[in-house]
Amino acid sequence: MRELTYFISDLHLGAGYIADPRAQEQRVVRFLRSIAPTARRLFLVGDILDYWWEYRDVVPRGFTRFFGALAELADAGVEITWLKGNHDIWIFDYLPSEIGMKVHDGTLITELEGGKRFLLEHGDGVGRLPLSFRFLRALFRCRPLQVMFAAIHPRWTVGFAHAWSAHSRKKGGYIPPEGAGEGLVEFATRHNYRSPSDKVDYFIFGHYHTMLERQLPDGSELVVLGDWISHFSYAVWDGKELRLARFSG
């Protein structure tokens, strides 16, 4: 019986620093197929692809097995929502129309079973953000710049994007910054304090590549989902409890 809601983030499929990209993709596919009998919804909470640029008339190579597994879930009636991260920000209409899913940019607040309210965001758009990072986020969303970038041949843009991604990361993995997630705790605490009538019960984020579960002073809970580079982690909501777990398959 399909009654569970799953949350995953930070797969970074296609990243150059992943030792065995094919094995990573196959592991993700095994997870998606393992949840098929029980999943009612699946939330992809950003940075699912390490880089994706959606052209008007052509499709970038790669991720065939992953996209196929998502399509199988969608065809079976699973509701899939992909929240853009800072690496997969340039999803436009191809994947939503081909796979049959929703794509959301920014903060999403939704009510799930049990009457509980969830706030989902990749994590790069809330909390303590350096001015330089805020500038880059605005730059990446600038439509005229997107049009100009799309005009550059992929042989140049793809290599540049992967080099940018690997700039602050070590070969084979990613080390979270010190205090990762604490800014999210501050954001969540402040959100419910300022909006008591719209109180959120569960805050779910990605981005920081760390697994974190924190109960906030007002009784709400915060979860940072980890990643699929070293943790292979996800969260699942059964209508009563939100649980953070690892996939061992």
C-alpha positions in Angstrom: 0.0 0.0 0.0 1.4 3.3 -1.1 1.2 5.6 2.0 4.8 6.8 2.7 6.5 10.1 1.7 10.2 10.0 0.9 12.8 12.8 0.9 16.2 12.7 -0.6 18.8 15.4 -1.6 22.3 16.0 -2.8 22.9 13.0 -5.1 25.2 15.1 -7.3 24.9 12.6 -10.1 27.6 13.2 -12.7 30.0 14.9 -10.3 33.6 14.5 -11.4 34.9 13.8 -7.9 32.7 10.7 -7.5 35.0 7.7 -7.8 32.5 5.4 -9.6 29.6 7.4 -11.2 27.9 4.4 -12.7 27.8 2.5 -9.4 26.4 5.6 -7.6 23.6 5.9 -10.2 22.8 2.2 -9.9 22.6 2.5 -6.2 20.2 5.4 -6.5 18.1 3.4 -8.9 18.0 0.4 -6.5 16.7 2.8 -3.8 14.0 4.2 -6.1 12.8 0.8 -7.1 12.9 -0.4 -3.4 10.4 2.4 -2.4 8.0 1.8 -5.4 5.6 -0.5 -3.4 5.2 1.9 -0.5 5.8 5.4 -1.9 2.9 7.9 -2.3 5.2 10.9 -2.8 8.9 11.5 -3.4 10.5 14.9 -2.8 13.9 15.5 -4.5 15.3 18.3 -2.3 17.9 19.8 -4.7 21.3 19.1 -6.1 20.1 15.8 -7.5 22.3 16.4 -10.6 25.7 18.0 -10.1 25.1 19.9 -13.3 22.2 20.2 -15.7 21.5 22.7 -18.5 18.3 22.2 -20.3 18.5 23.2 -24.0 15.5 23.9 -26.2 16.1 21.1 -28.7 18.7 18.7 -27.3 19.1 16.7 -24.2 22.4 16.5 -22.3 23.9 12.9 -22.1 23.8 10.8 -19.0 21.5 9.8 -16.2 19.4 7.4 -18.3 18.9 4.8 -15.7 18.0 7.5 -13.1 15.5 9.2 -15.3 14.0 5.9 -16.2 13.5 4.9 -12.6 11.8 8.3 -11.9 9.5 7.8 -14.9 8.6 4.3 -13.6 7.5 5.8 -10.2 5.6 8.6 -11.9 3.8 6.1 -14.2 2.9 4.1 -11.2 1.1 7.1 -9.7 3.8 8.3 -7.3 3.8 12.1 -6.9 7.3 13.5 -7.6 8.4 17.0 -6.7 11.9 18.2 -7.6 13.0 21.3 -5.6 15.8 23.1 -7.4 19.2 23.3 -5.7 22.2 25.4 -6.5 23.6 22.7 -8.9 20.4 21.7 -10.8 18.9 25.2 -10.9 18.5 25.1 -14.7 15.7 22.6 -15.0 13.0 24.1 -17.2 10.2 22.1 -18.9 11.8 19.0 -20.4 12.1 16.8 -17.3 8.7 17.8 -15.8 6.9 17.1 -19.1 8.8 13.9 -20.0 8.8 12.3 -16.5 5.6 13.7 -15.2 6.6 15.5 -12.1 6.5 19.0 -10.6 9.5 21.3 -10.3 9.7 24.0 -7.6 12.2 26.8 -7.1 12.5 28.1 -3.6 10.6 27.4 -0.4 7.7 24.9 -0.5 5.2 24.6 2.4 2.8 21.7 2.2 0.5 19.7 4.4 0.9 16.0 4.5 -0.9 13.1 6.2 -1.7 13.7 9.9 -2.4 17.3 9.3 1.3 18.2 9.7 2.9 21.1 7.9 6.2 20.7 6.2 8.6 23.4 5.0 11.1 22.2 2.3 14.0 24.1 0.8 17.2 22.9 -0.6 19.0 25.0 2.0 21.0 27.4 -0.1 18.3 30.0 0.0 17.7 30.3 3.7 19.8 30.8 6.8 23.1 32.7 7.0 24.2 33.3 3.5 27.4 35.2 2.6 26.8 38.2 0.4 28.9 36.6 -2.4 26.7 33.6 -2.4 23.5 35.7 -2.5 25.0 37.5 -5.5 25.7 34.2 -7.3 22.2 32.9 -6.7 20.8 36.1 -8.3 23.2 35.8 -11.2 22.3 32.2 -11.9 18.6 33.1 -12.0 19.0 36.1 -14.4 17.1 35.3 -17.6 19.2 37.4 -20.0 22.4 35.8 -18.7 20.8 32.3 -19.0 20.0 33.1 -22.7 23.6 34.1 -23.3 25.0 31.1 -21.5 22.8 28.8 -23.6 24.4 30.2 -26.7 27.8 28.9 -25.7 28.7 25.4 -27.0 28.3 22.7 -24.4 31.9 21.5 -24.9 32.9 24.6 -23.0 30.1 25.1 -20.6 29.9 21.5 -19.2 33.6 21.4 -18.5 33.5 24.8 -16.8 30.5 23.7 -14.7 32.1 20.6 -13.4 35.4 22.4 -12.7 33.4 25.0 -10.7 31.6 22.2 -8.8 34.9 20.5 -7.8 36.6 23.7 -6.8 36.1 23.4 -3.1 35.8 19.7 -2.9 38.2 16.9 -2.4 38.5 13.9 -4.7 36.0 11.3 -3.7 33.9 13.2 -1.3 32.7 16.4 0.3 33.5 17.8 3.7 30.7 19.9 5.3 31.7 23.3 6.6 32.1 23.6 10.4 28.7 24.3 12.0 26.9 23.1 8.9 23.1 23.4 9.5 23.2 25.8 12.4 22.0 28.6 10.3 19.0 26.5 9.3 18.2 25.9 12.9 18.2 29.6 13.4 16.0 30.2 10.4 13.4 27.5 11.4 13.2 28.8 15.0 12.7 32.4 13.8 10.1 31.3 11.2 7.8 29.8 13.7 8.3 32.6 16.2 7.4 35.2 13.6 4.5 33.2 12.1 2.7 31.3 14.9 -0.5 31.1 13.0 1.4 29.4 10.1 3.5 27.2 12.3 5.5 24.5 10.5 5.8 21.1 12.2 8.8 19.8 10.1 11.6 21.6 8.3 13.5 19.6 5.7 16.7 20.8 4.0 19.6 19.5 2.0 22.7 21.3 0.8 25.0 20.8 3.7 25.8 17.1 3.1 25.4 16.3 6.8 22.7 14.2 8.6 21.1 16.3 11.3 17.9 15.8 13.4 17.0 18.6 15.8 14.0 19.3 17.9 13.3 23.0 18.1 12.2 24.9 21.3 8.6 25.1 20.0 8.3 21.4 19.5 8.9 21.4 15.7 11.6 19.3 14.1 14.4 20.0 11.7 16.1 17.5 9.4 19.0 17.9 7.1 19.0 15.0 4.7 22.7 14.2 4.3 23.8 13.1 0.8 24.3 10.2 -1.6 28.1 10.6 -1.8 29.0 9.3 1.7 25.8 8.9 3.7 23.3 7.4 1.2 20.6 8.8 3.4 16.9 9.7 3.1 13.9 10.7 5.3 10.5 9.0 5.3 7.2 10.2 6.7 4.6 7.6 7.6 1.8 10.0 8.7 3.0 10.0 12.4 6.7 10.0 12.5 9.5 11.5 10.4 12.6 9.2 10.3 16.1 9.8 8.9 17.7 6.6 7.6 20.5 5.2 5.4 20.0 3.0 2.4 22.2 -0.1 2.5 21.2 -1.8 -0.7 
